[in-house]
């Protein structure tokens, strides 16, 4: 396993103490996270109030209150983010600030990302075991590398504690839904502590073949022999089997509502994601100004799909023609190490680091995915999967990546802070075609940076401005194809300004931001010879974002956000010479809003939430429309005592029929029906 060990000296400075990392949710913890350090927005550890960037935090309390058991549900309640998750991309694909997909919106856990292969991100899927889920909007390459022009999502784990405690979650609901979550933490001997989280869920689903299930184990062992030295070992295992659903066929660009609950997949369809993760961490406070950290990790991800994925509806015959009998397998391993030095010297909070990773994968499929069948639209006989094309290993890839980075938060005056950082990413990629025997290599490189200035009008009110540069790949970094091997990384530049304020006496907090992002070197077609792809297209997005948490009285709390995004292509020619300049990119909503209200009286709390997603286009031609929709959710909870709470959750209360995402040009993935679930939350 590739690693760089951290050498620890014997003489530890006695006055150096590692920061306390145990986290507990207080009664007033539900907020935007302005008063807390933001590891997602900057590795310097400055607070959200100080950061010249847009960061939003959903803590464990908010996740429980809203019933956001899936990470995707939590993320789509944050400012401006919408889901475009499907069975084919792992379900963890999002749109933010005008840029969409797994190659523009990254996903991390505790600040570490698994490289994107074949357009798929599937981990972390469930929110159990996480203290918070945070979102950094806008180019995040300075912290997370390429593939984050729109945003990065970071799930922050719950930490071990020296105080023993246990928690449990039990849930039952419609469509045979059941879930169980267990969490334990406590001391081991004089210097050790542990944290274990276990979670499982099952549902029969609202349509035929709608069964979904999954489970995971998350474990952390912490050793702290002294106040300035800490070691951690982490081991996680996860298996997910989402619903074998690939969408409902549309006709004339519209949903056929009576087919909403039909499923046209085969009876033996497969979607399965298996993930295993091992990590080891060391942290040493060498003295009162220098802390050294090292993390070595091994990630393994195995994925398997076997389904019929494309459906065409013929209203004249009442039949659906099925095609694309796909079987695909990913066998991906990634090893890596991050070595980092944090410096706290006077007015400076700085960090220097080096990351190295090596990923290799084998990718199998049955291309060209032959096979067709015809079934009734209203009463389909699902049949079994069968294709004339043999599934076999098609190609291997090997990718080595290095990143060198630094950041410095300089408080050069009482009311002024300058944040500057830069990162250099180097990637060495090779691909070997197992059928033809051909191979190719590709080197990619990019330098990201961010310069931000924060002015503290008062200790609780700050205004900021920043300019940053990041990169996105034209294709998934770990499965770059020969057709795209001649292209470099696309570049994204952002200018942003904003304001952040915390109200006194716990009354709440709010943020506002305006931005403009320009992305160059996207793939387009040669205007003279449209059959040739070239790098030279461009697009931009500008917008306004507002977010607030208000507590006007001890009984009332309101949470809301709104995002306005104006995005368009400046230069893009697609196949056949079609000019898309002036069009809105696919999967980008112009308006997105969320609003929640909570009323607490005695031991009872009532919550009502609304989510609005504006019209989106399912293609760059802007000829296929995903209509706007509003969904209402609610919850009623009863706190029996400080250790036991019952919660009744209702999702899509009006049973709204809406399209959550598009899958190709002939089908939409429909949003969930109305459903009710009863949850018991226990602490021991």
TORVEXRO-98345 format. One line per field, with one value per residue (C-alpha): residue number from 1; residue in three letters; x, y, z. Coordinates in steps of 0.1 Angstrom, whole numbers. Each point is the difference from the previous one (the first is absolute). Example, Ala and Ser with C-alpha at 12.3 -4.5 7.8 and 13.67 -1.06 7.14 Angstrom:
# TORVEXRO-98345
seq: (1_2)
type: (Ala_Ser)
u: (123_14)
v: (-45_34)
w: (78_-7)
This chain:
# TORVEXRO-98345
seq: (1_2_3_4_5_6_7_8_9_10_11_12_13_14_15_16_17_18_19_20_21_22_23_24_25_26_27_28_29_30_31_32_33_34_35_36_37_38_39_40_41_42_43_44_45_46_47_48_49_50_51_52_53_54_55_56_57_58_59_60_61_62_63_64_65_66_67_68_69_70_71_72_73_74_75_76_77_78_79_80_81_82_83_84_85_86_87_88_89_90_91_92_93_94_95_96_97_98_99_100_101_102_103_104_105_106_107_108_109_110_111_112_113_114_115_116_117_118_119_120_121_122_123_124_125_126_127_128_129_130_131_132_133_134_135_136_137_138_139_140_141_142_143_144_145_146_147_148_149_150_151_152_153_154_155_156_157_158_159_160_161_162_163_164_165_166_167_168_169_170_171_172_173_174_175_176_177_178_179_180_181_182_183_184_185_186_187_188_189_190_191_192_193_194_195_196_197_198_199_200_201_202_203_204_205_206_207_208_209_210_211_212_213_214_215_216_217_218_219_220_221_222_223_224_225_226_227_228_229_230_231_232_233_234_235_236_237_238_239_240_241_242_243_244_245_246_247_248_249_250_251_252_253_254_255_256_257_258_259_260_261_262_263_264_265_266_267_268_269_270_271_272_273_274_275_276_277_278_279_280_281_282_283_284_285_286_287_288_289_290_291_292_293_294_295_296_297_298_299_300_301_302_303_304_305_306_307_308_309_310_311_312_313_314_315_316_317_318_319_320_321_322_323_324_325_326_327_328_329_330_331_332_333_334_335_336_337_338_339_340_341_342_343_344_345_346_347_348_349_350_351_352_353_354_355_356_357_358_359_360_361_362_363_364_365_366_367_368_369_370_371_372_373_374_375_376_377_378_379_380_381_382_383_384_385_386_387_388_389_390_391_392_393_394_395_396_397_398_399_400_401_402_403_404_405_406_407_408_409_410_411_412_413_414_415_416_417_418_419_420_421_422_423_424_425_426_427_428_429_430_431_432_433_434_435_436_437_438_439_440_441_442_443_444_445_446_447_448_449_450_451_452_453_454_455_456_457_458_459_460_461_462_463_464_465_466_467_468_469_470_471_472_473_474_475_476_477_478_479_480_481_482_483_484_485_486_487_488_489_490_491_492_493_494_495_496_497_498_499_500_501_502_503_504_505_506_507_508_509_510_511_512_513_514_515_516_517_518_519_520_521_522_523_524_525_526_527_528_529_530_531_532_533_534_535_536_537_538_539_540_541_542_543_544_545_546_547_548_549_550_551_552_553_554_555_556_557_558_559_560_561_562_563_564_565_566_567_568_569_570_571_572_573_574_575_576_577_578_579_580_581_582_583_584_585_586_587_588_589_590_591_592_593_594_595_596_597_598_599_600_601_602_603_604_605_606_607_608_609_610_611_612_613_614_615_616_617_618_619_620_621_622_623_624_625_626_627_628_629_630_631_632_633_634_635_636_637_638_639_640_641_642_643_644_645_646_647_648_649_650_651_652_653_654_655_656_657_658_659_660_661_662_663_664_665_666_667_668_669_670_671_672_673_674_675_676_677_678_679_680_681_682_683_684)
type: (Unk_Unk_Unk_Unk_Unk_Unk_Unk_Unk_Unk_Unk_Unk_Unk_Unk_Unk_Unk_Unk_Unk_Unk_Unk_Unk_Unk_Unk_Unk_Unk_Unk_Unk_Unk_Unk_Unk_Unk_Unk_Unk_Unk_Unk_Unk_Unk_Unk_Unk_Unk_Unk_Unk_Unk_Unk_Unk_Unk_Unk_Unk_Unk_Unk_Unk_Unk_Unk_Unk_Unk_Unk_Unk_Unk_Unk_Unk_Unk_Unk_Unk_Unk_Unk_Unk_Unk_Unk_Unk_Unk_Unk_Unk_Unk_Unk_Unk_Unk_Unk_Unk_Unk_Unk_Unk_Unk_Unk_Unk_Unk_Unk_Unk_Unk_Unk_Unk_Unk_Unk_Unk_Unk_Unk_Unk_Unk_Unk_Unk_Unk_Unk_Unk_Unk_Unk_Unk_Unk_Unk_Unk_Unk_Unk_Unk_Unk_Unk_Unk_Unk_Unk_Unk_Unk_Unk_Unk_Unk_Unk_Unk_Unk_Unk_Unk_Unk_Unk_Unk_Unk_Unk_Unk_Unk_Unk_Unk_Unk_Unk_Unk_Unk_Unk_Unk_Unk_Unk_Unk_Unk_Unk_Unk_Unk_Unk_Unk_Unk_Unk_Unk_Unk_Unk_Unk_Unk_Unk_Unk_Unk_Unk_Unk_Unk_Unk_Unk_Unk_Unk_Unk_Unk_Unk_Unk_Unk_Unk_Unk_Unk_Unk_Unk_Unk_Unk_Unk_Unk_Unk_Unk_Unk_Unk_Unk_Unk_Unk_Unk_Unk_Unk_Unk_Unk_Unk_Unk_Unk_Unk_Unk_Unk_Unk_Unk_Unk_Unk_Unk_Unk_Unk_Unk_Unk_Unk_Unk_Unk_Unk_Unk_Unk_Unk_Unk_Unk_Unk_Unk_Unk_Unk_Unk_Unk_Unk_Unk_Unk_Unk_Unk_Unk_Unk_Unk_Unk_Unk_Unk_Unk_Unk_Unk_Unk_Unk_Unk_Unk_Unk_Unk_Unk_Unk_Unk_Unk_Unk_Unk_Unk_Unk_Unk_Unk_Unk_Unk_Unk_Unk_Unk_Unk_Unk_Unk_Unk_Unk_Unk_Unk_Unk_Unk_Unk_Unk_Unk_Unk_Unk_Unk_Unk_Unk_Unk_Unk_Unk_Unk_Unk_Unk_Unk_Unk_Unk_Unk_Unk_Unk_Unk_Unk_Unk_Unk_Unk_Unk_Unk_Unk_Unk_Unk_Unk_Unk_Unk_Unk_Unk_Unk_Unk_Unk_Unk_Unk_Unk_Unk_Unk_Unk_Unk_Unk_Unk_Unk_Unk_Unk_Unk_Unk_Unk_Unk_Unk_Unk_Unk_Unk_Unk_Unk_Unk_Unk_Unk_Unk_Unk_Unk_Unk_Unk_Unk_Unk_Unk_Unk_Unk_Unk_Unk_Unk_Unk_Unk_Unk_Unk_Unk_Unk_Unk_Unk_Unk_Unk_Unk_Unk_Unk_Unk_Unk_Unk_Unk_Unk_Unk_Unk_Unk_Unk_Unk_Unk_Unk_Unk_Unk_Unk_Unk_Unk_Unk_Unk_Unk_Unk_Unk_Unk_Unk_Unk_Unk_Unk_Unk_Unk_Unk_Unk_Unk_Unk_Unk_Unk_Unk_Unk_Unk_Unk_Unk_Unk_Unk_Unk_Unk_Unk_Unk_Unk_Unk_Unk_Unk_Unk_Unk_Unk_Unk_Unk_Unk_Unk_Unk_Unk_Unk_Unk_Unk_Unk_Unk_Unk_Unk_Unk_Unk_Unk_Unk_Unk_Unk_Unk_Unk_Unk_Unk_Unk_Unk_Unk_Unk_Unk_Unk_Unk_Unk_Unk_Unk_Unk_Unk_Unk_Unk_Unk_Unk_Unk_Unk_Unk_Unk_Unk_Unk_Unk_Unk_Unk_Unk_Unk_Unk_Unk_Unk_Unk_Unk_Unk_Unk_Unk_Unk_Unk_Unk_Unk_Unk_Unk_Unk_Unk_Unk_Unk_Unk_Unk_Unk_Unk_Unk_Unk_Unk_Unk_Unk_Unk_Unk_Unk_Unk_Unk_Unk_Unk_Unk_Unk_Unk_Unk_Unk_Unk_Unk_Unk_Unk_Unk_Unk_Unk_Unk_Unk_Unk_Unk_Unk_Unk_Unk_Unk_Unk_Unk_Unk_Unk_Unk_Unk_Unk_Unk_Unk_Unk_Unk_Unk_Unk_Unk_Unk_Unk_Unk_Unk_Unk_Unk_Unk_Unk_Unk_Unk_Unk_Unk_Unk_Unk_Unk_Unk_Unk_Unk_Unk_Unk_Unk_Unk_Unk_Unk_Unk_Unk_Unk_Unk_Unk_Unk_Unk_Unk_Unk_Unk_Unk_Unk_Unk_Unk_Unk_Unk_Unk_Unk_Unk_Unk_Unk_Unk_Unk_Unk_Unk_Unk_Unk_Unk_Unk_Unk_Unk_Unk_Unk_Unk_Unk_Unk_Unk_Unk_Unk_Unk_Unk_Unk_Unk_Unk_Unk_Unk_Unk_Unk_Unk_Unk_Unk_Unk_Unk_Unk_Unk_Unk_Unk_Unk_Unk_Unk_Unk_Unk_Unk_Unk_Unk_Unk_Unk_Unk_Unk_Unk_Unk_Unk_Unk_Unk_Unk_Unk_Unk_Unk_Unk_Unk_Unk_Unk_Unk_Unk_Unk_Unk_Unk_Unk_Unk_Unk_Unk_Unk_Unk_Unk_Unk_Unk_Unk_Unk_Unk_Unk_Unk_Unk_Unk_Unk_Unk_Unk_Unk_Unk_Unk_Unk_Unk_Unk_Unk_Unk_Unk_Unk_Unk_Unk_Unk_Unk_Unk_Unk_Unk_Unk_Unk_Unk_Unk_Unk_Unk_Unk_Unk_Unk_Unk_Unk)
u: (0_13_7_23_4_0_31_-6_27_4_2_-35_-6_-20_-18_-14_-35_-21_-33_-31_-19_-30_-32_-34_-32_-13_-36_10_23_-23_14_23_32_15_14_18_32_-5_23_-21_7_36_26_12_-28_-15_-36_-28_-4_36_0_-3_-21_-35_-1_-32_-3_-28_6_-14_-29_-12_4_-22_-27_-5_4_29_13_15_29_-17_-31_21_21_-31_-12_32_2_-3_9_-22_3_5_7_-9_8_28_20_-2_-28_24_0_-10_-2_14_6_-8_23_-13_12_26_29_-11_-14_22_-8_23_0_21_17_11_-14_0_8_-28_-1_-25_-21_-10_-1_-19_16_-9_-37_-16_2_2_33_8_1_-6_-2_16_0_26_-15_21_34_15_31_23_-12_-12_17_-16_-37_-15_-8_-36_4_13_-20_18_-15_16_1_-10_30_10_-6_15_-36_-21_-32_-22_-27_-26_-24_-29_-24_-30_-20_-21_11_16_26_22_32_23_29_23_29_24_29_21_34_24_25_19_9_-24_-36_-22_-30_-21_-30_-22_-29_-23_-31_-26_-30_-23_-5_-30_2_7_36_3_19_31_22_34_22_33_25_21_27_26_27_18_33_11_31_5_-17_21_0_-30_-4_-31_-10_-32_-17_-33_-20_-31_-23_-28_-27_-21_-33_4_-18_11_-28_-35_-4_-12_-20_3_23_-26_-4_-28_-14_-18_33_16_1_10_35_12_32_6_-8_36_14_31_13_26_27_25_25_28_22_30_18_27_7_26_1_28_0_38_-2_-24_3_5_-22_8_-26_1_-27_4_-30_-12_-34_-16_-31_-18_-30_-23_-29_-21_-32_-21_4_-18_-38_-20_-38_-24_-35_-16_9_2_34_35_30_30_36_36_4_30_23_29_25_25_28_19_27_16_29_12_17_-2_28_-8_15_-22_16_-15_24_-12_-24_4_-19_17_1_25_-7_7_-25_8_-23_1_-32_-4_-31_-14_-32_-22_-31_-20_3_-16_-29_-22_-35_-36_-34_-36_-23_-34_2_-27_8_35_13_35_18_37_32_15_24_18_31_24_11_38_28_5_27_23_11_28_1_26_-8_21_-12_21_-20_2_-24_5_-26_17_-18_21_-22_-27_-28_17_10_17_-3_22_7_13_1_18_-15_19_-16_17_-26_2_-26_4_-28_-2_-19_21_32_7_10_5_13_-10_15_-23_9_-16_7_-29_0_-23_4_-26_-3_-23_-10_-15_-24_-8_10_-33_-2_24_2_23_12_20_14_9_10_-7_-1_-24_9_-17_-6_2_36_4_-16_12_-9_22_-24_7_37_12_-19_13_-20_-27_5_-25_4_-22_-6_-22_-11_-21_-11_-4_-16_-9_-27_5_-16_-4_-26_16_23_-1_22_-2_23_3_23_11_18_15_10_22_14_-31_-4_-17_-1_22_-22_15_0_-27_10_32_0_22_6_-11_-35_-10_-29_-7_-23_-9_-23_-13_-2_-18_-2_-12_-9_-23_-12_-23_-13_8_-29_6_29_1_26_1_21_-4_23_-4_23_4_21_6_25_21_14_-11_-6_-14_-1_-14_12_-29_10_-10_13_-25_-16_-2_21_-20_-11_4_-31_-2_-17_2_-14_-5_-19_-6_-20_2_-24_9_-24_8_12_-16_15_-17_20_-11_24_-4_25_-3_21_-5_-2_30_10_9_23_22_-23_-26_-27_-8_-13_-2_-29_4_-15_-7_0_-12_14_-9_8_-16_22_-6_29_-10_31_36_9_-31_-17_-28_-2_-27_14_-20_16_-17_-31_-20_10_15_8_34_31_31_25_3_15_8_-26_-28_-6_-2_8_-31_1_-13_-37_-14_13_-2_26_1_34_12_32_17_30_16)
v: (0_34_22_25_-6_29_-1_11_12_-13_35_14_36_-2_33_-13_-14_-14_17_-17_-16_-16_16_1_16_26_13_30_-19_0_28_9_-8_36_-2_-33_-10_-10_-28_-3_36_3_-23_29_-6_35_5_2_37_7_-20_21_-27_-15_-30_-15_-26_-24_-15_-32_17_14_-34_-17_27_-2_-37_3_-36_2_24_10_12_21_16_10_21_21_33_-5_-37_-24_-37_-16_-34_-32_-36_5_27_-14_23_26_25_36_34_32_35_-10_-30_-35_-36_-21_18_34_-7_-21_-21_-7_-16_17_20_-31_-8_-33_8_1_-30_-4_29_-17_12_-21_5_12_-9_0_29_-22_2_36_30_24_3_31_16_24_17_13_-13_-21_-13_18_-25_-30_0_-1_-8_25_31_0_-11_-27_-20_-12_-24_4_-31_-2_-2_-24_12_-9_2_-31_5_-19_10_-19_8_-23_8_-16_14_-5_-23_-24_25_-8_15_-5_21_-7_22_-7_19_-2_-5_-30_-1_32_14_-14_7_-14_8_-25_8_-27_7_-20_7_-18_9_-18_32_16_-18_-35_-11_30_-18_18_-8_8_0_12_-2_30_-5_23_-9_29_-2_31_-8_37_33_8_-33_-19_-30_-13_-31_0_-29_2_-24_8_-18_17_-15_29_-4_-16_30_18_24_3_5_34_9_33_12_-6_-25_-25_2_-33_-17_17_-32_-24_-16_-13_-16_-38_-21_-9_35_10_32_-7_22_-15_22_-7_27_-2_30_8_35_15_35_16_35_5_33_29_11_-32_-31_-29_-23_-31_-21_-32_-17_-29_2_-28_3_-28_8_-21_9_-24_16_10_38_16_1_15_3_-3_12_-14_-35_4_-16_8_-10_-8_2_4_-33_11_-18_21_-8_23_-14_31_3_33_4_33_21_36_16_35_26_26_32_24_29_33_15_-30_-33_-19_-36_-17_-34_-28_-25_-31_-27_-30_-15_-30_-15_-27_8_-26_2_-16_29_5_-9_-18_-13_13_-10_14_0_14_35_-6_-35_-9_-36_7_-31_-6_16_-14_15_-13_19_-17_18_1_21_29_22_6_35_12_35_17_34_25_33_26_28_28_24_30_19_32_23_30_25_-3_2_-14_-35_-11_-36_-13_-35_-19_-36_-18_-33_-25_-31_-29_-22_-32_-22_-34_-14_-37_-10_19_0_37_24_37_24_35_26_27_30_31_27_12_31_21_36_12_31_2_31_-3_29_-14_-33_-15_18_-5_8_-17_-2_-28_-10_-36_-24_-37_-28_-27_-30_-5_-36_-21_2_-37_-12_25_-12_0_24_26_-8_30_26_19_8_27_31_18_35_15_35_0_25_-5_8_-21_9_-17_17_4_-20_-31_17_-15_6_8_1_16_-5_11_-16_-5_-32_-3_-34_-3_-28_-22_-24_13_-7_15_27_-9_-38_-9_-36_9_7_29_17_37_3_21_6_22_3_29_1_10_-22_6_-22_7_-17_22_-7_30_-17_-31_-18_9_-8_7_-13_11_5_13_-2_18_-14_15_-24_-3_-12_27_-23_-36_-19_-35_-29_9_36_11_33_0_35_18_-32_-11_-31_-31_-8_36_16_38_2_-23_6_-18_11_-17_11_-17_7_-14_-1_-20_-34_2_15_4_6_9_3_10_-5_17_-9_21_-12_-19_-12_-36_8_29_6_12_-20_-25_15_-12_20_20_-15_7_-28_3_-21_0_-15_-2_-11_-8_1_-25_8_12_-35_-10_18_-12_16_-3_9_9_4_15_8_10_-30_22_-17_13_-9_0_-6_-11_-32_5_16_-25_-4_19_-12_8_14_-21_-2_12_-22_0_-14_-4_4_-7_17_-13_9_-21)
w: (0_-10_31_15_37_24_22_36_22_36_16_-1_10_32_-6_-34_2_-28_-5_15_-29_18_-13_18_-14_23_1_-22_-24_-30_-21_-29_19_0_35_-6_-17_-36_-11_-32_-11_10_16_21_25_-1_9_-25_9_-10_-32_-32_-17_1_24_14_28_8_35_14_16_-33_-17_27_1_-38_-3_-24_2_-34_-7_-32_19_23_-28_-21_30_-1_-20_-38_-2_-20_-7_-33_15_-19_3_-26_18_35_11_13_-29_6_-16_17_-13_-36_-2_2_3_18_-18_13_35_22_30_29_34_27_-27_-21_-35_-19_-36_-25_-24_-29_12_33_36_25_35_26_-6_35_25_32_17_-11_23_-29_-38_-14_-34_-15_-30_-29_-12_27_-17_25_26_-19_-35_-34_-6_25_-21_13_36_23_25_32_25_34_23_36_23_28_35_34_14_-6_-20_-23_-25_-21_-28_-9_-28_-18_-28_-31_-28_25_10_30_13_30_11_30_13_28_15_31_16_-2_27_9_-34_-26_-11_-27_-22_-18_-23_-16_-24_-21_-21_-21_-21_-24_-19_-16_-34_-13_5_24_27_14_29_14_31_13_29_10_26_16_26_16_20_18_21_8_-4_-31_-18_-15_-23_-17_-19_-21_-17_-20_-20_-21_-24_-18_-23_-13_-17_-35_-16_-31_-5_-14_-38_-12_-31_-19_28_28_28_-6_36_-1_-5_30_21_-27_-3_-34_12_0_31_6_-4_21_15_27_16_24_17_25_16_23_14_25_14_21_15_20_15_-1_18_5_-37_-20_-4_-23_-15_-21_-15_-20_-15_-22_-18_-19_-21_-19_-21_-20_-23_-21_-13_-30_1_-30_-6_-28_4_-29_9_-31_9_38_-1_13_-20_22_-11_13_19_20_23_15_27_18_21_14_26_12_25_12_26_11_20_14_23_17_11_25_3_13_-26_-23_-2_-28_-13_-24_-14_-25_-12_-21_-12_-23_-15_-22_-14_-22_-20_-15_-22_-28_-25_-25_24_-24_7_-5_12_1_30_9_13_27_10_-10_2_12_-12_6_-12_-32_-25_-30_11_24_32_3_13_-25_14_30_12_23_14_22_14_19_16_17_18_25_16_23_19_10_26_-10_19_27_-25_-31_-11_-33_-11_-27_-12_-30_-11_-27_-13_-21_-15_-18_-17_-21_-16_-15_-23_8_-32_-26_20_-6_27_5_27_10_23_14_22_14_25_21_23_21_13_25_22_30_19_34_4_35_16_-13_-34_-28_-37_-24_-36_-17_-34_-6_-28_-3_-24_-13_-22_-33_9_33_12_6_-33_-26_-34_-31_-17_27_6_-19_21_31_31_-3_21_22_14_26_15_31_26_30_35_32_32_34_20_37_27_-22_-23_-31_-29_-37_-31_-34_-30_-37_-24_-36_-13_-34_-13_-31_-21_0_-28_-31_-37_-27_-16_-35_5_26_0_18_38_12_32_-1_12_30_24_29_30_23_29_34_31_33_31_35_33_22_36_7_32_21_-17_-37_-23_-38_-25_-36_-31_-35_-31_-33_-27_-35_-20_-37_-26_-16_-26_-6_-32_3_-25_-34_4_23_17_37_9_22_12_36_9_8_35_12_17_-1_34_30_35_33_30_34_30_35_29_34_29_30_-11_-34_-32_-34_-31_-36_-29_-37_-28_-34_-31_-31_-36_-13_-34_-6_-30_-11_-29_25_-18_28_32_36_14_33_31_37_26_36_28_37_34_35_29_36_25_26_20_-7_-12_-21_-29_-24_-34_-27_-34_-31_-34_-31_20_-30_-20_-27_-33_-12_-19_22_-28_-36_-13_-37_-22_3_38_33_35_20_35_29_8_33_28_38_25_37_17_35_11_32_20_28)
